[in-house]
Amino acid sequence: MDTAPEDSAEALAGISREDRGRVLAALARRFGDLDLAEDVTQDAMERALATWPRTGIPDSPVAWLMTTARRRALDLLRRESTLAQKLARLHVEQEPEHIARARAADPADGPATPDAIGSGLVDRIPDDRLSLFYTCAHPALRPEERLALTLRFLADLTTEQIAHAFFIPVPTMQQRIVRAKKRITTMGISFEPPLPADLPARTPLVLRVIAVLFTEGYTASTGDDHLRVDLSTEAIRLARLLARMLPHDTEVRGLLALLLLTEARRGARTTTDGTPVPLDHQDRTRWDAGLVHEGLVLAERAAGSTGAGSWTIQAAIAAVHAEAPRTSETDWRQIVVLYDLLARVDPGPLVSLGRAVALGRATSRERGLAALDALDGIPSLDRLRAFHAARAITLRDLGRHAEARNAFARARELPGNAAESRFLDGEIADLP
């Protein structure tokens, strides 16, 4: 039965990130080649758009994609094997017979190596996607490569979105992903779940992946909308699962608290047309009281536990904001102290930016501007809209309107979502 092309496209678009990531990871695990897995997955999706209008949408689109991609991979590998056999005949006298057989064999049909034998850990991780995050946190890869690969292929973020999350140029991130894939191939890294003993070492990276996923949902780096609720919701779901799986891990509890306290503000963060509303102007009665309460309880428990680190401190900062009924009653001095602690545990440009803003609120706008100006020239912040917007708001509050206009204009020039651009345009238009 014929199906409208737009219905097929809608069905394909409806396949979740988790399912697409599961297909990709399963193929990479089976064939040991991430590039091949990516190529045949994309090929299967293109074939779906061409086939489903004629044959109808299958009962299980994900299973159809998996089967189609697997068959395509086998076809490609068999062609390569046939070519390898032909080339091998040219120098068969110089090559032992068992090596020639190995060259011609289909790698998907070969015996599992010790490194590729599953440990059964997938049964202990209560979610396929979470299990895949742990799988990609392989210690043979550099930390930045693990993050990039997981976010690109399992979290399904674009290279541009990942580059934005790490404040680096897109070509640099592209090179990082290419290097990581090459390392996987040359080192023969398998895509099997890790052993239970590997969990503690891999959990910090998984937390980072979940945090980046949430951040992209909280403030989209591209597109028309300021919020990507699907991403922030998925990040919270994964954080909740992780908290149930590792109930005694302080940092897991801290990250979940941070996400809940931040997500609680969502109902007040945009106007009816989607334009962002700054924290100072949000109607706090629209904050989700249930999420605030849950987040505060988790933040307090994390702060009183051993092993508190970056996520626990960030949750404490979010808790100070959540406890203030009005912006004017926020304990900014406590937030400065917490940022000082965070800078010792996990220093970075964003921490310095947050501290500078908090200092300006706790003391004076002049001191805040001086702290912001001290960060001028840091490349990652110079490419960040939030940095220039913070300077612009501080300059405006000081009555330095011409400089504020320039700072807002600089923020407007940088990449970001369209709703955020509308907000910046409005701020520029409102200046005297």
C-alpha positions as CSV (number, residue, x, y, z in Angstrom):
1,M,0.0,0.0,0.0
2,D,1.4,3.4,-1.0
3,T,2.3,5.9,1.7
4,A,2.7,9.6,1.2
5,P,6.4,10.6,1.2
6,E,5.7,13.2,3.9
7,D,4.3,10.4,6.2
8,S,7.5,8.4,5.6
9,A,9.6,11.4,6.4
10,E,7.6,12.0,9.6
11,A,7.9,8.4,10.7
12,L,11.7,8.5,10.1
13,A,12.0,11.8,12.0
14,G,10.0,10.2,14.9
15,I,12.7,7.7,15.6
16,S,14.2,8.7,18.9
17,R,17.9,9.7,19.4
18,E,18.1,6.7,21.7
19,D,17.0,4.3,18.9
20,R,19.3,5.9,16.3
21,G,22.2,5.7,18.8
22,R,21.3,2.0,19.5
23,V,21.4,1.2,15.8
24,L,24.7,2.9,15.3
25,A,26.3,1.3,18.4
26,A,25.0,-2.1,17.5
27,L,26.5,-1.9,14.1
28,A,29.8,-0.5,15.4
29,R,30.0,-3.3,17.9
30,R,29.3,-6.0,15.3
31,F,31.6,-4.7,12.6
32,G,34.2,-2.9,14.6
33,D,34.2,0.2,12.4
34,L,32.5,3.4,13.5
35,D,32.8,5.0,10.0
36,L,31.2,2.0,8.4
37,A,28.4,2.0,11.0
38,E,27.8,5.7,10.4
39,D,27.7,5.3,6.6
40,V,25.4,2.4,6.5
41,T,23.0,3.9,9.1
42,Q,22.7,7.0,6.9
43,D,22.3,4.9,3.8
44,A,19.5,3.0,5.5
45,M,17.7,6.2,6.4
46,E,18.0,7.4,2.8
47,R,16.6,4.1,1.6
48,A,13.7,4.3,4.0
49,L,12.7,7.6,2.4
50,A,12.8,6.0,-1.0
51,T,11.2,2.6,-0.1
52,W,8.5,3.3,2.5
53,P,6.3,5.4,0.2
54,R,6.0,2.3,-2.0
55,T,5.9,-0.5,0.6
56,G,4.4,1.3,3.5
57,I,5.9,2.2,6.9
58,P,7.1,-1.0,8.6
59,D,5.6,-2.1,12.0
60,S,9.0,-1.5,13.5
61,P,10.9,1.2,11.7
62,V,13.9,0.8,14.0
63,A,14.2,-2.9,13.2
64,W,13.9,-2.1,9.5
65,L,16.7,0.3,9.7
66,M,18.9,-2.1,11.6
67,T,18.3,-4.9,9.1
68,T,18.8,-2.7,6.1
69,A,22.0,-1.1,7.5
70,R,23.4,-4.5,8.5
71,R,22.8,-6.0,5.1
72,R,24.5,-3.0,3.5
73,A,27.5,-3.3,5.7
74,L,27.8,-7.0,4.9
75,D,27.6,-6.2,1.2
76,L,30.4,-3.6,1.5
77,L,32.6,-5.9,3.5
78,R,32.1,-8.8,1.1
79,R,33.1,-6.6,-1.8
80,E,36.2,-5.6,0.0
81,S,36.9,-9.2,0.9
82,T,36.6,-10.2,-2.8
83,L,39.0,-7.5,-3.8
84,A,41.4,-8.6,-1.1
85,Q,41.2,-12.2,-2.4
86,K,42.1,-11.0,-5.9
87,L,45.0,-9.0,-4.7
88,A,46.2,-11.8,-2.5
89,R,46.6,-14.1,-5.5
90,L,49.3,-11.8,-6.9
91,H,51.6,-12.7,-4.0
92,V,50.1,-15.8,-2.5
93,E,53.5,-17.6,-2.5
94,Q,54.8,-15.0,-0.1
95,E,51.8,-15.1,2.3
96,P,51.0,-18.0,4.7
97,E,47.6,-19.6,3.9
98,H,46.1,-18.8,7.3
99,I,46.7,-15.1,6.8
100,A,45.1,-15.2,3.4
101,R,42.0,-16.8,4.8
102,A,41.8,-14.2,7.5
103,R,41.9,-11.4,4.9
104,A,39.0,-12.9,3.0
105,A,36.8,-13.6,6.1
106,D,33.8,-11.5,7.0
107,P,34.8,-9.7,10.2
108,A,31.2,-9.9,11.4
109,D,31.4,-13.8,11.4
110,G,34.7,-14.1,13.2
111,P,35.2,-15.3,16.7
112,A,35.0,-12.8,19.5
113,T,38.3,-11.6,21.0
114,P,38.7,-11.4,24.7
115,D,38.3,-7.7,24.6
116,A,35.1,-8.0,22.6
117,I,33.3,-10.5,24.9
118,G,30.4,-8.8,26.7
119,S,30.5,-8.8,30.5
120,G,26.7,-8.8,31.0
121,L,27.0,-5.3,32.5
122,V,24.2,-4.1,30.1
123,D,21.8,-5.9,32.4
124,R,22.9,-3.8,35.3
125,I,22.6,-0.5,33.5
126,P,18.9,0.2,33.4
127,D,18.9,1.9,30.0
128,D,20.4,1.1,26.6
129,R,21.5,4.7,25.9
130,L,23.1,5.0,29.3
131,S,25.0,1.8,28.7
132,L,26.2,3.1,25.4
133,F,27.5,6.3,27.1
134,Y,29.6,4.1,29.4
135,T,30.8,2.0,26.4
136,C,32.1,5.1,24.6
137,A,33.9,6.3,27.7
138,H,36.8,4.0,26.8
139,P,40.1,4.9,28.6
140,A,42.1,4.3,25.4
141,L,40.6,7.4,24.0
142,R,41.6,10.9,25.2
143,P,38.9,12.5,27.4
144,E,38.0,15.1,24.8
145,E,37.7,12.5,22.2
146,R,35.4,10.4,24.3
147,L,33.1,13.4,24.9
148,A,33.1,14.4,21.3
149,L,32.3,10.9,20.0
150,T,29.6,10.2,22.6
151,L,27.9,13.6,22.0
152,R,28.1,13.3,18.2
153,F,27.0,9.7,17.6
154,L,25.0,8.7,20.7
155,A,23.6,12.0,22.0
156,D,23.0,12.9,18.3
157,L,24.3,16.5,18.7
158,T,25.8,18.2,15.6
159,T,29.4,19.0,15.3
160,E,28.5,22.7,15.6
161,Q,26.6,22.2,18.8
162,I,29.4,20.2,20.3
163,A,32.0,22.8,19.3
164,H,29.8,25.5,20.9
165,A,29.6,23.5,24.2
166,F,33.4,23.4,24.4
167,F,34.0,26.9,23.1
168,I,36.2,25.8,20.2
169,P,36.0,26.4,16.5
170,V,34.0,23.9,14.4
171,P,37.0,22.7,12.3
172,T,38.9,21.9,15.5
173,M,36.0,19.7,16.7
174,Q,35.8,18.0,13.4
175,Q,39.4,17.1,13.5
176,R,39.0,15.8,17.1
177,I,36.2,13.5,16.0
178,V,38.2,12.2,13.0
179,R,41.2,11.5,15.2
180,A,39.0,9.7,17.7
181,K,37.5,7.4,15.0
182,K,41.0,6.7,13.7
183,R,42.2,5.8,17.1
184,I,39.3,3.4,17.5
185,T,40.2,1.7,14.3
186,T,43.9,1.4,14.7
187,M,43.7,0.3,18.4
188,G,40.8,-2.2,17.7
189,I,38.7,-0.7,20.5
190,S,35.5,-2.7,20.9
191,F,32.0,-1.3,21.6
192,E,31.1,-3.8,24.3
193,P,29.8,-2.6,27.7
194,P,32.5,-2.1,30.3
195,L,33.2,-4.4,33.3
196,P,31.6,-3.4,36.6
197,A,35.1,-2.4,37.9
198,D,35.3,0.2,35.1
199,L,32.2,2.1,36.2
200,P,33.8,4.5,38.7
201,A,36.5,5.7,36.2
202,R,34.0,6.2,33.4
203,T,31.1,7.8,35.4
204,P,32.6,11.4,35.4
205,L,32.6,11.4,31.6
206,V,29.1,10.1,31.5
207,L,28.0,12.9,33.9
208,R,29.7,15.4,31.6
209,V,27.9,14.1,28.5
210,I,24.5,14.3,30.3
211,A,25.3,17.9,31.4
212,V,26.2,19.0,27.9
213,L,23.0,17.4,26.6
214,F,21.0,19.3,29.2
215,T,22.8,22.6,28.4
216,E,22.0,22.4,24.7
217,G,18.4,21.9,25.7
218,Y,18.4,24.7,28.2
219,T,19.9,27.2,25.7
220,A,20.0,26.0,22.2
221,S,23.2,26.9,20.3
222,T,21.4,27.1,17.0
223,G,17.9,27.1,15.5
224,D,14.8,29.3,16.0
225,D,13.9,28.3,19.6
226,H,15.7,29.2,22.8
227,L,14.8,25.9,24.5
228,R,15.1,22.3,23.3
229,V,12.8,20.6,25.8
230,D,13.4,17.2,24.3
231,L,17.1,17.4,25.1
232,S,16.8,18.7,28.7
233,T,14.0,16.2,29.4
234,E,16.2,13.3,28.2
235,A,19.2,14.5,30.2
236,I,17.1,14.6,33.4
237,R,15.8,11.1,32.6
238,L,19.3,9.8,32.2
239,A,20.4,11.5,35.4
240,R,17.6,10.0,37.3
241,L,18.4,6.5,36.0
242,L,22.1,7.1,37.0
243,A,21.1,8.2,40.5
244,R,19.1,5.0,41.0
245,M,21.9,2.9,39.6
246,L,24.6,4.7,41.8
247,P,22.7,5.9,44.8
248,H,25.8,6.5,46.9
249,D,27.7,8.6,44.3
250,T,27.8,12.2,45.6
251,E,28.5,13.8,42.2
252,V,25.7,11.9,40.5
253,R,23.3,13.3,43.1
254,G,24.8,16.7,42.7
255,L,24.3,16.7,38.9
256,L,20.7,15.6,39.3
257,A,20.1,18.4,41.8
258,L,21.7,20.9,39.5
259,L,19.5,19.8,36.5
260,L,16.3,19.8,38.5
261,L,16.9,23.2,40.1
262,T,17.7,24.7,36.7
263,E,14.9,23.0,34.9
264,A,12.5,24.3,37.5
265,R,12.8,27.8,36.0
266,R,11.7,26.7,32.5
267,G,8.1,28.0,32.7
268,A,9.4,31.5,33.4
269,R,12.4,31.6,31.1
270,T,10.6,32.7,27.9
271,T,7.8,35.0,26.9
272,T,4.8,33.7,24.9
273,D,6.7,34.3,21.7
274,G,9.7,32.3,23.0
275,T,12.0,35.3,23.7
276,P,14.3,34.7,26.6
277,V,13.5,36.3,30.0
278,P,16.6,37.1,32.1
279,L,16.8,35.6,35.7
280,D,16.2,39.1,37.2
281,H,12.9,39.5,35.4
282,Q,11.5,36.0,35.8
283,D,8.2,35.5,37.6
284,R,9.3,33.1,40.3
285,T,5.8,32.0,41.0
286,R,6.0,30.2,37.7
287,W,9.0,28.1,38.8
288,D,8.1,24.4,39.3
289,A,7.8,24.1,43.1
290,G,8.0,20.3,43.0
291,L,11.3,20.3,41.1
292,V,12.7,23.1,43.3
293,H,11.9,21.0,46.5
294,E,13.3,17.8,45.0
295,G,16.5,19.7,43.8
296,L,17.0,21.4,47.2
297,V,16.8,18.1,49.1
298,L,19.3,16.4,46.7
299,A,21.6,19.4,46.8
300,E,21.6,19.4,50.6
301,R,22.4,15.7,50.7
302,A,25.1,16.0,48.2
303,A,26.7,18.9,50.0
304,G,26.8,16.9,53.2
305,S,28.4,13.8,51.6
306,T,32.0,12.8,51.0
307,G,33.2,13.1,47.4
308,A,31.6,16.4,46.7
309,G,33.0,18.0,43.6
310,S,32.1,20.3,40.7
311,W,28.5,19.2,40.2
312,T,27.7,19.4,43.9
313,I,29.1,22.9,44.2
314,Q,27.2,24.0,41.1
315,A,24.1,22.5,42.6
316,A,24.7,24.6,45.7
317,I,24.9,27.7,43.6
318,A,21.6,26.8,41.9
319,A,20.1,26.2,45.4
320,V,21.0,29.7,46.6
321,H,19.1,31.1,43.6
322,A,16.2,28.8,44.2
323,E,15.9,29.7,47.9
324,A,15.5,33.4,47.2
325,P,11.9,34.5,46.8
326,R,13.1,37.5,44.7
327,T,16.3,38.4,42.9
328,S,16.9,41.3,45.3
329,E,17.0,38.8,48.2
330,T,19.6,36.5,46.5
331,D,22.7,35.8,48.7
332,W,25.2,36.9,46.2
333,R,28.1,36.9,48.6
334,Q,27.5,33.2,49.3
335,I,27.5,32.6,45.6
336,V,30.8,34.3,45.2
337,V,32.2,32.1,47.9
338,L,30.9,29.0,46.1
339,Y,32.4,30.2,42.9
340,D,35.7,30.6,44.6
341,L,35.4,27.0,45.8
342,L,34.4,25.8,42.4
343,A,37.4,27.6,40.9
344,R,39.7,25.5,43.1
345,V,38.0,22.2,42.1
346,D,37.2,22.8,38.5
347,P,38.7,26.0,37.1
348,G,37.7,27.3,33.7
349,P,36.5,30.4,31.8
350,L,32.8,29.8,32.6
351,V,33.5,29.6,36.3
352,S,35.4,32.9,36.1
353,L,32.5,34.5,34.2
354,G,30.0,33.3,36.7
355,R,32.1,34.6,39.6
356,A,32.6,38.0,37.9
357,V,28.8,38.4,37.5
358,A,28.2,37.3,41.1
359,L,30.9,39.7,42.4
360,G,29.2,42.6,40.6
361,R,25.9,41.8,42.3
362,A,27.4,41.2,45.8
363,T,29.6,44.4,45.8
364,S,29.2,46.9,43.0
365,R,28.7,47.0,39.3
366,E,32.1,48.7,39.0
367,R,33.9,45.8,40.6
368,G,31.8,43.4,38.5
369,L,32.8,45.2,35.3
370,A,36.5,45.2,36.4
371,A,36.3,41.4,36.9
372,L,34.6,41.0,33.5
373,D,37.2,43.2,31.8
374,A,40.0,41.1,33.3
375,L,38.6,38.2,31.3
376,D,38.7,40.1,28.0
377,G,41.0,38.4,25.6
378,I,40.3,34.8,26.6
379,P,39.4,33.3,23.2
380,S,36.7,30.9,24.4
381,L,34.9,33.8,26.2
382,D,35.3,36.2,23.2
383,R,33.3,33.7,21.2
384,L,30.6,33.4,23.8
385,R,27.4,35.5,23.6
386,A,26.9,35.3,27.4
387,F,30.2,37.0,28.1
388,H,29.5,40.0,26.0
389,A,25.9,40.2,27.1
390,A,27.0,40.2,30.8
391,R,29.4,43.1,30.0
392,A,26.6,44.9,28.1
393,I,24.1,44.6,31.0
394,T,26.7,45.8,33.5
395,L,27.6,48.8,31.3
396,R,24.0,49.6,30.9
397,D,23.4,49.5,34.6
398,L,26.3,51.9,35.0
399,G,24.7,54.3,32.5
400,R,27.5,53.8,29.9
401,H,25.0,53.3,27.1
402,A,27.3,53.7,24.1
403,E,29.6,51.0,25.4
404,A,26.7,48.8,26.3
405,R,25.4,49.1,22.8
406,N,28.7,48.0,21.4
407,A,28.8,45.0,23.7
408,F,25.3,44.0,22.9
409,A,26.2,44.3,19.2
410,R,29.2,42.1,19.7
411,A,27.0,39.5,21.3
412,R,24.6,39.7,18.5
413,E,27.3,39.0,15.9
414,L,28.1,35.7,17.5
415,P,26.3,32.3,16.8
416,G,23.2,31.5,18.8
417,N,19.6,30.8,18.5
418,A,17.1,33.2,16.8
419,A,15.1,33.8,20.0
420,E,18.2,34.9,21.8
421,S,19.0,37.2,18.9
422,R,15.5,38.8,19.2
423,F,16.3,39.5,22.9
424,L,19.6,41.2,22.0
425,D,17.9,43.3,19.3
426,G,15.3,44.4,21.9
427,E,18.0,45.3,24.4
428,I,19.8,47.4,21.8
429,A,16.6,49.1,20.8
430,D,15.8,50.0,24.4
431,L,19.0,51.8,25.0
432,P,18.7,55.6,25.1
